[in-house]
Amino acid sequence: MSDRKIPAAALWALGLTQIIGYGTLYYSFSILVPSIALELVWPEQWVFGALSASLLAGGLFAPTAGHWADRFGAGRVMTFGSAAAAAALVACALAPGRVTFVLALMAMELASAFVLYSAAFVAIVQIGGAKAQRSITHLTLIAGFASTLFWPLTAALHEYLTWREVYLVFAAVNVAICLPIHAWLARLSRWADKSASATPAAIGPVGPVAFTPRDRSRVFLLMLGGFAIEGFVLSSILVHMVPLTTALGLGSAGLVVTTLFGPSQVASRLINMLFGGRLAQTWLAVIGATLLPLGLVALLATTPSVPGAIAFVILFGLGSGLASIVGGTLPLELFGRERYGARLGWVTAARQFSSALAPFALAMAMAGMGVQPSLWLTAAVGMLGILAFSAIILIKRQRLAHDPVMLTSAN
């Protein structure tokens, strides 16, 4: 295995593109929805439904995007993605009606498959060699500021600009900042490939677990199921985070409280970076899956208490931060570097499928059942993710009982 690692400047630059990508393509949406719905004369839940359909389209394309990242290099794919994201944002800004807006929104989510975490993690593995897992943690640490920056930034811009003008500004940012960074990473990746070709050992996998073919399939499906459940819980809450806190009686304090989400994500990643080096990624997955429903229970048990809402946002942010890390590191730990991009594409697809349903499902549930029953149901769904990742640990232990050589991989 090569000892090369992604240069610090490249990692920071990639982190900046992730902040911009998530901020412009995802986190800004909930702030702009009321204005979009008003101008298009459309109920807000149907605007969220359009987002759900777009996430579904992006999920369908994620495995293909991952395969292309394996084949052509993640840097090249991300360069194309930046141009596509900017074009889609412009199309949203210029959309004259509902149909054209939905089509542009779908294009935006298709472009996100080329520029967000799934592509960035592949870039790190292709450039970073044996240091990939640690670099993925560092990247998620940097990118954790996306929501903290872009929720208030979008709101501030929207005070002076229409939602269409905000999207035009975001398109310009993707072209001016993200595109040249990704083009540079593409050149860096080609240089790393040449370096790796001179070191045949670098081609091998990063310590995959020696599962039997049957267990390998079971673990892969359980992993996809766990990430799908996490995606459902995260997407349903994050898209509605600001209006949700208002609906629970927190008033203007709700917006202030939600700004703690980003720092909480960063805190979980920092703690993991400092103290979680010896902990298996499967255990990190279980911990992250546990924190999400735990945060919702804290909110529901104390509402409309501001301290309770703070506890919710912190716990939810900690869980989201860990989920972002293990989304890239767990497939690497379980299956190694071979076909990593394609596997990560399937992980993204699983998350996107559930995320596509989540905002619309929660909006409809809150309209029909009320806010609190809907959130209790979401917490119950989240607990299924704990079971899925725990089952992977049990399969690993059963394999260990039959093959003591796996002891190093299991710990």
C-alpha positions in Angstrom: 0.0 0.0 0.0 1.3 3.4 -0.9 1.9 5.9 1.9 0.8 8.8 -0.2 -1.9 11.1 1.1 -3.9 13.9 -0.4 -2.1 17.2 -0.1 -3.5 19.5 2.6 -4.2 22.3 0.1 -6.3 19.9 -2.0 -8.2 18.6 1.0 -9.1 22.2 2.1 -10.0 23.1 -1.5 -12.2 20.0 -1.8 -13.8 20.9 1.6 -14.7 24.4 0.2 -16.4 22.9 -2.8 -18.4 20.6 -0.5 -19.6 23.5 1.5 -20.6 25.3 -1.6 -22.2 22.2 -3.2 -24.3 21.2 -0.2 -25.1 24.9 0.6 -26.3 25.8 -2.9 -27.8 22.5 -4.0 -29.5 21.3 -0.8 -29.5 23.5 2.3 -30.7 26.7 0.6 -33.9 25.0 -0.6 -35.9 25.1 2.6 -35.3 28.8 3.0 -36.5 29.6 -0.6 -39.5 27.2 -0.6 -42.1 29.8 0.7 -41.2 32.3 -2.1 -41.0 29.6 -4.7 -44.4 28.2 -3.7 -45.9 31.7 -3.6 -44.7 32.7 -7.1 -45.6 29.4 -8.7 -49.0 29.4 -6.9 -48.3 25.9 -5.5 -48.7 24.5 -2.0 -45.4 24.2 -0.2 -45.8 20.4 0.3 -45.9 20.0 -3.4 -42.7 22.0 -3.8 -41.2 19.6 -1.3 -42.7 16.8 -3.4 -40.8 18.2 -6.4 -37.6 18.0 -4.4 -38.4 14.4 -3.5 -38.9 13.5 -7.1 -35.6 15.2 -7.9 -33.7 13.3 -5.1 -35.2 10.1 -6.5 -33.8 10.9 -10.0 -30.4 11.7 -8.5 -30.5 8.4 -6.6 -31.2 6.4 -9.7 -28.2 7.9 -11.3 -25.8 7.6 -8.4 -24.4 4.1 -9.1 -23.6 5.2 -12.7 -21.9 8.3 -11.4 -19.8 6.1 -9.1 -18.9 3.8 -11.9 -17.8 6.7 -14.0 -15.7 8.0 -11.1 -13.9 4.6 -10.9 -13.4 4.6 -14.7 -12.6 8.2 -15.6 -11.4 9.6 -12.3 -13.4 11.5 -9.7 -11.7 14.8 -10.5 -12.9 14.8 -14.1 -16.4 13.7 -13.0 -16.5 16.5 -10.5 -15.3 19.1 -13.0 -18.2 18.2 -15.3 -20.5 18.2 -12.3 -19.7 21.8 -11.3 -20.6 23.0 -14.8 -23.8 20.9 -14.8 -24.7 22.2 -11.3 -24.3 25.8 -12.4 -26.4 25.2 -15.5 -29.1 23.5 -13.5 -29.2 26.4 -11.0 -29.6 28.9 -13.9 -32.4 26.7 -15.3 -34.2 26.9 -11.9 -33.8 30.6 -11.8 -35.2 31.1 -15.3 -38.0 28.5 -15.1 -41.2 30.1 -16.2 -43.6 27.6 -14.6 -44.0 24.5 -12.5 -43.1 21.9 -15.1 -39.9 23.6 -16.1 -38.9 24.3 -12.5 -39.3 20.6 -11.6 -37.2 19.5 -14.6 -34.5 22.0 -13.6 -34.7 20.8 -10.0 -34.2 17.2 -11.3 -31.2 18.4 -13.3 -29.8 20.0 -10.2 -30.0 16.7 -8.2 -28.5 14.7 -11.0 -25.6 17.1 -11.0 -25.2 16.7 -7.3 -24.3 13.0 -7.8 -21.1 14.3 -9.5 -20.0 16.9 -7.0 -21.1 16.0 -3.4 -19.7 13.5 -0.9 -19.9 10.3 -3.0 -17.7 11.8 -5.7 -15.4 13.6 -3.2 -14.8 10.4 -1.2 -13.8 8.6 -4.4 -11.4 11.5 -5.2 -9.8 11.1 -1.8 -9.4 7.4 -2.2 -7.9 7.8 -5.7 -5.5 10.5 -4.5 -4.9 9.6 -0.9 -3.9 5.9 -1.0 -3.5 4.4 2.5 -4.4 7.7 4.2 -7.9 7.8 2.7 -10.0 7.0 5.8 -8.4 9.7 7.9 -8.7 12.2 5.0 -12.4 11.4 4.6 -12.9 12.3 8.3 -11.0 15.6 7.7 -13.1 16.4 4.7 -16.4 15.9 6.6 -15.0 18.0 9.4 -14.5 20.9 7.0 -17.7 20.5 5.1 -19.8 20.3 8.3 -20.0 24.1 8.1 -22.3 24.0 5.0 -25.6 24.3 6.9 -24.2 26.8 9.4 -23.1 29.1 6.6 -25.7 28.6 4.0 -29.0 28.7 6.0 -28.3 32.3 7.3 -26.5 33.3 4.1 -29.4 32.2 1.9 -31.8 34.0 4.3 -29.6 37.2 4.2 -29.4 37.2 0.4 -33.1 36.6 0.1 -33.8 39.8 2.0 -32.4 41.7 -0.9 -32.8 39.3 -3.8 -35.6 37.2 -5.2 -35.2 33.4 -5.0 -34.4 33.4 -8.7 -31.6 35.9 -8.2 -30.3 33.9 -5.3 -30.0 30.8 -7.6 -28.2 32.9 -10.2 -25.6 34.0 -7.6 -25.2 30.4 -6.5 -24.6 29.3 -10.1 -21.9 31.9 -10.5 -20.2 30.7 -7.3 -20.2 27.1 -8.6 -18.5 28.2 -11.9 -16.1 30.7 -10.3 -14.9 28.5 -7.4 -15.8 24.9 -7.6 -15.1 24.2 -11.3 -11.5 25.3 -11.3 -10.8 23.5 -8.0 -12.2 20.3 -9.4 -10.2 20.7 -12.7 -7.1 21.0 -10.5 -8.0 17.9 -8.6 -8.4 16.0 -11.9 -4.8 16.8 -12.8 -3.7 15.9 -9.3 -5.5 12.5 -9.5 -3.8 11.7 -12.9 -0.4 12.4 -11.2 -1.4 10.1 -8.3 -2.4 7.4 -10.7 1.1 7.5 -12.3 2.7 7.4 -8.9 0.6 4.5 -7.8 1.3 2.5 -11.0 5.0 2.6 -10.1 4.0 0.9 -6.7 2.0 -2.2 -7.5 1.2 -2.7 -3.8 -0.9 0.5 -3.9 -3.5 -1.2 -6.0 -4.7 -3.6 -3.3 -7.7 -3.0 -1.1 -7.6 -1.3 2.3 -8.1 -4.1 4.8 -11.4 -5.5 3.6 -13.2 -8.0 5.8 -12.9 -11.6 4.5 -16.6 -12.4 4.3 -18.0 -15.5 2.6 -19.9 -14.6 -0.6 -23.2 -15.2 1.2 -22.2 -13.0 4.2 -20.8 -10.4 1.8 -24.2 -10.0 0.1 -26.0 -9.9 3.5 -23.7 -7.3 4.9 -24.0 -5.2 1.7 -27.8 -5.2 1.9 -27.8 -4.4 5.6 -25.4 -1.6 5.0 -27.6 -0.2 2.3 -30.7 -0.6 4.5 -29.0 1.2 7.4 -27.9 4.1 5.3 -31.4 4.3 3.6 -33.0 4.7 7.1 -30.5 7.3 8.1 -31.1 9.2 4.9 -34.9 9.1 5.5 -34.6 10.5 9.0 -31.9 13.1 8.1 -33.6 14.4 5.0 -37.1 14.6 6.5 -35.8 16.7 9.5 -33.1 18.8 7.8 -35.3 20.0 5.0 -38.0 21.0 7.6 -35.6 22.1 10.3 -36.3 25.8 10.4 -40.1 25.7 9.9 -40.3 22.6 12.3 -38.9 24.5 15.2 -41.3 27.3 14.6 -44.2 24.9 14.5 -43.3 23.5 17.8 -43.6 26.9 19.4 -40.0 28.1 19.6 -40.7 31.2 17.5 -37.6 33.2 16.4 -35.4 31.2 18.8 -35.9 28.3 16.4 -33.7 29.8 13.7 -31.0 30.6 16.3 -31.1 27.1 17.7 -30.8 25.5 14.2 -27.4 27.2 13.7 -26.0 24.8 16.2 -26.5 21.9 13.8 -23.4 22.6 11.8 -21.0 23.0 14.7 -22.4 19.8 16.2 -21.6 18.0 13.0 -18.1 19.4 13.1 -17.7 18.5 16.8 -18.6 14.8 16.2 -16.1 14.6 13.4 -13.4 16.3 15.5 -14.0 14.0 18.4 -13.9 11.0 16.0 -10.7 12.3 14.4 -9.0 12.7 17.9 -10.3 9.7 19.7 -12.0 7.4 17.3 -9.0 6.1 15.4 -9.1 2.6 17.0 -12.9 2.2 16.8 -14.3 0.1 14.0 -16.4 2.0 11.5 -19.3 -0.5 12.2 -19.4 0.8 15.8 -19.3 4.4 14.6 -22.3 3.5 12.3 -24.3 2.2 15.3 -23.5 5.2 17.4 -24.5 7.6 14.6 -27.7 5.8 14.0 -28.5 5.9 17.7 -28.0 9.7 18.1 -30.6 10.6 15.4 -33.8 9.1 17.1 -32.3 10.0 20.5 -32.3 13.7 19.4 -35.9 13.5 18.2 -37.0 12.0 21.5 -35.2 14.8 23.4 -37.1 17.4 21.4 -40.5 15.7 21.7 -40.1 15.1 25.5 -39.2 18.7 26.2 -41.0 20.9 23.6 -41.4 23.9 23.6 -38.3 24.1 25.8 -35.4 26.0 24.2 -32.8 23.8 26.1 -34.6 20.7 24.9 -34.4 22.0 21.3 -30.7 22.8 21.8 -30.2 19.2 23.0 -32.1 17.9 19.9 -30.0 19.9 17.4 -26.8 18.9 19.1 -27.6 15.2 19.2 -29.0 15.3 15.7 -25.9 17.2 14.5 -23.6 14.7 16.2 -25.4 11.8 14.5 -25.4 13.4 11.1 -21.7 14.1 11.4 -20.9 10.5 12.1 -23.3 9.3 9.4 -21.4 11.4 6.9 -18.1 9.9 7.9 -19.2 6.2 7.9 -21.0 6.7 4.6 -17.5 6.9 3.1 -15.4 4.8 5.5 -17.7 1.8 6.2 -17.8 0.5 2.6 -14.0 1.0 2.5 -13.5 -1.0 5.7 -15.9 -3.8 4.8 -15.1 -4.2 1.1 -11.8 -2.4 0.3 -10.8 -0.1 -2.6 -11.8 -2.3 -5.5 -15.0 -0.9 -7.2 -15.2 1.6 -4.3 -16.8 4.3 -6.4 -19.6 1.9 -7.7 -20.3 0.7 -4.1 -20.4 4.3 -2.8 -22.8 5.0 -5.7 -25.2 2.3 -4.4 -24.8 3.8 -0.8 -25.8 7.2 -2.3 -28.7 5.6 -4.2 -30.0 4.0 -1.0 -29.9 7.3 0.8 -31.3 9.2 -2.1 -34.3 6.8 -2.5 -35.3 7.2 1.1 -34.4 10.9 1.1 -36.6 11.4 -1.9 -39.6 10.2 0.0 -38.8 11.8 3.3 -39.5 15.6 3.0 -42.8 15.0 1.2 -43.8 12.2 3.5 -43.1 14.2 6.6 -44.9 17.3 5.2 -48.0 15.2 4.4 -47.8 13.4 7.8 -47.6 16.7 9.7 -50.5 18.0 7.7 -52.6 14.9 8.4 -51.4 13.7 11.9 -49.9 16.8 13.4 -46.3 17.6 14.1 -45.6 15.6 17.3 -47.1 12.2 16.2 -45.2 12.6 12.9 -41.9 13.1 14.7 -42.5 10.1 17.0 -43.1 8.0 13.9 -39.8 9.3 12.4 -37.9 8.5 15.6 -39.3 4.9 15.5 -38.2 4.5 11.9 -34.7 5.7 12.9 -34.4 2.9 15.4 -34.5 0.4 12.6 -31.1 1.8 11.4 -29.6 0.8 14.8 -30.7 -2.8 14.2 -29.3 -2.9 10.6 -25.8 -1.8 11.6 -25.8 -3.9 14.8 -26.6 -6.9 12.5 -23.4 -6.2 10.6 -21.4 -6.4 13.8 -23.0 -9.7 14.7 -22.1 -11.2 11.2 -18.5 -10.0 11.6 -18.4 -11.7 15.1 -19.8 -14.9 13.7 -17.2 -14.8 10.9 -14.5 -14.2 13.6 -15.6 -17.2 15.6 -14.9 -19.4 12.5 -11.8 -17.5 11.4 -9.5 -16.1 14.1 -7.3 -14.4 11.4 -10.1 -11.8 11.1 -9.4 -10.5 14.6 -7.5 -7.5 13.3 -10.3 -6.6 10.9 -13.0 -6.9 13.4 -11.5 -4.5 15.9 
